[in-house]
């Protein structure tokens, strides 16, 4: 949980442009259905032009 809060704080800081050109925060939530049942998936990250960084949770 602590790691998620730190990542969201970093995305918010970079998204406002305080550290240079603003970048776009991204988030993805979903469900995977397989033979083992239903598994939730999530990722957060940032995009700046052709560069994209994502962290899966």
N, CA, C and O atoms as CSV, one atom per row, in Angstrom:
chain,resi,resn,atom,element,x,y,z
A,1,UNK,N,N,0.825,-1.189,0.000
A,1,UNK,CA,C,0.000,0.000,0.000
A,1,UNK,C,C,0.870,1.252,0.000
A,1,UNK,O,O,0.572,2.230,-0.686
A,2,UNK,N,N,1.944,1.208,0.776
A,2,UNK,CA,C,2.838,2.355,0.859
A,2,UNK,C,C,3.462,2.646,-0.507
A,2,UNK,O,O,3.613,3.804,-0.896
A,3,UNK,N,N,3.822,1.581,-1.231
A,3,UNK,CA,C,4.419,1.723,-2.562
A,3,UNK,C,C,3.442,2.386,-3.535
A,3,UNK,O,O,3.843,3.213,-4.355
A,4,UNK,N,N,2.162,2.021,-3.443
A,4,UNK,CA,C,1.139,2.604,-4.313
A,4,UNK,C,C,1.000,4.102,-4.037
A,4,UNK,O,O,0.912,4.896,-4.973
A,5,UNK,N,N,0.980,4.491,-2.764
A,5,UNK,CA,C,0.848,5.906,-2.412
A,5,UNK,C,C,2.055,6.718,-2.886
A,5,UNK,O,O,1.897,7.844,-3.357
A,6,UNK,N,N,3.250,6.156,-2.763
A,6,UNK,CA,C,4.443,6.851,-3.236
A,6,UNK,C,C,4.386,7.031,-4.749
A,6,UNK,O,O,4.714,8.102,-5.259
A,7,UNK,N,N,3.972,5.993,-5.467
A,7,UNK,CA,C,3.875,6.076,-6.933
A,7,UNK,C,C,2.829,7.103,-7.356
A,7,UNK,O,O,3.067,7.890,-8.272
A,8,UNK,N,N,1.679,7.099,-6.698
A,8,UNK,CA,C,0.638,8.072,-7.034
A,8,UNK,C,C,1.092,9.498,-6.731
A,8,UNK,O,O,0.773,10.419,-7.483
A,9,UNK,N,N,1.834,9.692,-5.637
A,9,UNK,CA,C,2.373,11.006,-5.314
A,9,UNK,C,C,3.361,11.477,-6.360
A,9,UNK,O,O,3.349,12.649,-6.739
A,10,UNK,N,N,4.227,10.576,-6.838
A,10,UNK,CA,C,5.191,10.931,-7.882
A,10,UNK,C,C,4.484,11.278,-9.183
A,10,UNK,O,O,4.855,12.241,-9.854
A,11,UNK,N,N,3.477,10.506,-9.541
A,11,UNK,CA,C,2.718,10.782,-10.766
A,11,UNK,C,C,2.025,12.142,-10.670
A,11,UNK,O,O,1.993,12.894,-11.643
A,12,UNK,N,N,1.477,12.454,-9.505
A,12,UNK,CA,C,0.809,13.749,-9.318
A,12,UNK,C,C,1.813,14.894,-9.423
A,12,UNK,O,O,1.506,15.920,-10.029
A,13,UNK,N,N,3.002,14.741,-8.846
A,13,UNK,CA,C,4.021,15.786,-8.910
A,13,UNK,C,C,4.474,16.021,-10.338
A,13,UNK,O,O,4.541,17.165,-10.787
A,14,UNK,N,N,4.784,14.952,-11.055
A,14,UNK,CA,C,5.240,15.101,-12.437
A,14,UNK,C,C,4.107,15.563,-13.348
A,14,UNK,O,O,4.348,16.273,-14.325
A,15,UNK,N,N,2.889,15.171,-13.043
A,15,UNK,CA,C,1.735,15.552,-13.858
A,15,UNK,C,C,1.424,17.038,-13.792
A,15,UNK,O,O,0.838,17.587,-14.726
A,16,UNK,N,N,1.807,17.702,-12.701
A,16,UNK,CA,C,1.500,19.127,-12.593
A,16,UNK,C,C,2.574,19.988,-13.243
A,16,UNK,O,O,2.396,21.200,-13.365
A,17,UNK,N,N,3.688,19.386,-13.665
A,17,UNK,CA,C,4.725,20.139,-14.352
A,17,UNK,C,C,5.734,20.787,-13.424
A,17,UNK,O,O,6.517,21.620,-13.880
A,18,UNK,N,N,5.754,20.444,-12.142
A,18,UNK,CA,C,6.686,21.055,-11.200
A,18,UNK,C,C,8.131,20.665,-11.496
A,18,UNK,O,O,9.047,21.414,-11.157
A,19,UNK,N,N,8.352,19.522,-12.113
A,19,UNK,CA,C,9.707,19.049,-12.400
A,19,UNK,C,C,10.029,19.147,-13.886
A,19,UNK,O,O,10.868,18.391,-14.376
A,20,UNK,N,N,9.394,20.051,-14.614
A,20,UNK,CA,C,9.634,20.186,-16.052
A,20,UNK,C,C,8.330,20.076,-16.814
A,20,UNK,O,O,7.259,20.401,-16.303
A,21,UNK,N,N,8.444,19.611,-18.044
A,21,UNK,CA,C,7.260,19.477,-18.894
A,21,UNK,C,C,6.283,18.474,-18.287
A,21,UNK,O,O,6.708,17.405,-17.847
A,22,UNK,N,N,4.969,18.789,-18.248
A,22,UNK,CA,C,3.984,17.879,-17.652
A,22,UNK,C,C,3.914,16.548,-18.396
A,22,UNK,O,O,4.059,16.498,-19.618
A,23,UNK,N,N,3.695,15.492,-17.657
A,23,UNK,CA,C,3.473,14.180,-18.249
A,23,UNK,C,C,2.069,13.719,-17.882
A,23,UNK,O,O,1.477,14.204,-16.918
A,24,UNK,N,N,1.547,12.780,-18.659
A,24,UNK,CA,C,0.186,12.290,-18.414
A,24,UNK,C,C,0.215,11.048,-17.543
A,24,UNK,O,O,0.879,10.069,-17.885
A,25,UNK,N,N,-0.492,11.072,-16.422
A,25,UNK,CA,C,-0.589,9.856,-15.614
A,25,UNK,C,C,-1.533,8.856,-16.288
A,25,UNK,O,O,-2.477,9.252,-16.972
A,26,UNK,N,N,-1.278,7.578,-16.095
A,26,UNK,CA,C,-2.129,6.537,-16.651
A,26,UNK,C,C,-2.497,5.549,-15.552
A,26,UNK,O,O,-1.757,5.374,-14.584
A,27,UNK,N,N,-3.639,4.912,-15.712
A,27,UNK,CA,C,-4.076,3.884,-14.767
A,27,UNK,C,C,-4.873,2.841,-15.536
A,27,UNK,O,O,-5.536,3.156,-16.524
A,28,UNK,N,N,-4.805,1.609,-15.078
A,28,UNK,CA,C,-5.521,0.527,-15.723
A,28,UNK,C,C,-6.005,-0.444,-14.650
A,28,UNK,O,O,-5.214,-0.914,-13.833
A,29,UNK,N,N,-7.286,-0.740,-14.651
A,29,UNK,CA,C,-7.889,-1.716,-13.738
A,29,UNK,C,C,-8.619,-2.760,-14.564
A,29,UNK,O,O,-9.246,-2.432,-15.571
A,30,UNK,N,N,-8.540,-4.004,-14.147
A,30,UNK,CA,C,-9.241,-5.034,-14.902
A,30,UNK,C,C,-9.369,-6.331,-14.141
A,30,UNK,O,O,-8.926,-6.455,-13.000
A,31,UNK,N,N,-9.987,-7.297,-14.799
A,31,UNK,CA,C,-10.168,-8.640,-14.252
A,31,UNK,C,C,-9.687,-9.643,-15.290
A,31,UNK,O,O,-9.993,-9.523,-16.476
A,32,UNK,N,N,-8.938,-10.625,-14.833
A,32,UNK,CA,C,-8.514,-11.719,-15.699
A,32,UNK,C,C,-9.274,-12.969,-15.281
A,32,UNK,O,O,-9.321,-13.315,-14.100
A,33,UNK,N,N,-9.865,-13.637,-16.254
A,33,UNK,CA,C,-10.623,-14.854,-15.977
A,33,UNK,C,C,-9.873,-16.015,-16.600
A,33,UNK,O,O,-9.608,-16.015,-17.802
A,34,UNK,N,N,-9.532,-16.996,-15.797
A,34,UNK,CA,C,-8.794,-18.158,-16.274
A,34,UNK,C,C,-9.205,-19.407,-15.538
A,34,UNK,O,O,-10.202,-19.424,-14.816
A,35,UNK,N,N,-8.419,-20.462,-15.729
A,35,UNK,CA,C,-8.739,-21.740,-15.096
A,35,UNK,C,C,-8.602,-21.671,-13.574
A,35,UNK,O,O,-9.197,-22.482,-12.865
A,36,UNK,N,N,-7.822,-20.709,-13.065
A,36,UNK,CA,C,-7.652,-20.536,-11.629
A,36,UNK,C,C,-8.701,-19.650,-10.996
A,36,UNK,O,O,-8.665,-19.427,-9.786
A,37,UNK,N,N,-9.631,-19.140,-11.779
A,37,UNK,CA,C,-10.674,-18.257,-11.268
A,37,UNK,C,C,-10.495,-16.834,-11.777
A,37,UNK,O,O,-9.853,-16.603,-12.802
A,38,UNK,N,N,-11.063,-15.896,-11.054
A,38,UNK,CA,C,-11.019,-14.481,-11.431
A,38,UNK,C,C,-9.913,-13.797,-10.628
A,38,UNK,O,O,-9.849,-13.936,-9.406
A,39,UNK,N,N,-9.040,-13.055,-11.325
A,39,UNK,CA,C,-7.929,-12.364,-10.683
A,39,UNK,C,C,-7.986,-10.883,-11.039
A,39,UNK,O,O,-8.034,-10.553,-12.224
A,40,UNK,N,N,-7.984,-9.972,-10.055
A,40,UNK,CA,C,-7.955,-8.545,-10.367
A,40,UNK,C,C,-6.559,-8.123,-10.822
A,40,UNK,O,O,-5.555,-8.643,-10.335
A,41,UNK,N,N,-6.505,-7.183,-11.755
A,41,UNK,CA,C,-5.238,-6.634,-12.234
A,41,UNK,C,C,-5.298,-5.113,-12.148
A,41,UNK,O,O,-6.367,-4.516,-12.277
A,42,UNK,N,N,-4.139,-4.491,-11.930
A,42,UNK,CA,C,-4.076,-3.038,-11.846
A,42,UNK,C,C,-2.676,-2.570,-12.204
A,42,UNK,O,O,-1.699,-3.274,-11.950
A,43,UNK,N,N,-2.574,-1.373,-12.799
A,43,UNK,CA,C,-1.280,-0.760,-13.053
A,43,UNK,C,C,-1.444,0.752,-13.048
A,43,UNK,O,O,-2.506,1.277,-13.381
A,44,UNK,N,N,-0.381,1.439,-12.665
A,44,UNK,CA,C,-0.325,2.898,-12.728
A,44,UNK,C,C,0.982,3.268,-13.404
A,44,UNK,O,O,1.942,2.498,-13.391
A,45,UNK,N,N,1.010,4.449,-13.991
A,45,UNK,CA,C,2.218,4.870,-14.673
A,45,UNK,C,C,2.111,6.271,-15.203
A,45,UNK,O,O,1.264,7.056,-14.778
A,46,UNK,N,N,2.998,6.579,-16.153
A,46,UNK,CA,C,3.056,7.907,-16.737
A,46,UNK,C,C,3.513,7.808,-18.185
A,46,UNK,O,O,4.251,6.894,-18.550
A,47,UNK,N,N,3.066,8.760,-19.010
A,47,UNK,CA,C,3.427,8.813,-20.415
A,47,UNK,C,C,3.884,10.212,-20.764
A,47,UNK,O,O,3.246,11.197,-20.394
A,48,UNK,N,N,5.003,10.294,-21.485
A,48,UNK,CA,C,5.513,11.569,-21.974
A,48,UNK,C,C,6.014,11.338,-23.387
A,48,UNK,O,O,7.133,10.862,-23.582
A,49,UNK,N,N,5.183,11.676,-24.388
A,49,UNK,CA,C,5.544,11.439,-25.780
A,49,UNK,C,C,5.670,9.942,-26.030
A,49,UNK,O,O,4.752,9.187,-25.710
A,50,UNK,N,N,6.789,9.500,-26.595
A,50,UNK,CA,C,6.953,8.067,-26.901
A,50,UNK,C,C,7.379,7.232,-25.691
A,50,UNK,O,O,7.447,6.007,-25.791
A,51,UNK,N,N,7.666,7.861,-24.559
A,51,UNK,CA,C,8.135,7.144,-23.377
A,51,UNK,C,C,6.961,6.850,-22.442
A,51,UNK,O,O,6.178,7.740,-22.109
A,52,UNK,N,N,6.853,5.589,-22.024
A,52,UNK,CA,C,5.786,5.187,-21.122
A,52,UNK,C,C,6.367,4.316,-20.018
A,52,UNK,O,O,7.144,3.402,-20.290
A,53,UNK,N,N,5.991,4.598,-18.768
A,53,UNK,CA,C,6.442,3.821,-17.616
A,53,UNK,C,C,5.208,3.354,-16.872
A,53,UNK,O,O,4.341,4.160,-16.535
A,54,UNK,N,N,5.120,2.049,-16.611
A,54,UNK,CA,C,3.977,1.466,-15.894
A,54,UNK,C,C,4.463,0.525,-14.814
A,54,UNK,O,O,5.484,-0.145,-14.970
A,55,UNK,N,N,3.722,0.477,-13.715
A,55,UNK,CA,C,4.010,-0.444,-12.625
A,55,UNK,C,C,2.758,-1.270,-12.380
A,55,UNK,O,O,1.701,-0.723,-12.068
A,56,UNK,N,N,2.873,-2.581,-12.521
A,56,UNK,CA,C,1.743,-3.477,-12.268
A,56,UNK,C,C,1.657,-3.787,-10.787
A,56,UNK,O,O,2.672,-3.987,-10.121
A,57,UNK,N,N,0.436,-3.825,-10.279
A,57,UNK,CA,C,0.223,-4.108,-8.860
A,57,UNK,C,C,-0.441,-5.453,-8.697
A,57,UNK,O,O,-0.708,-5.877,-7.572
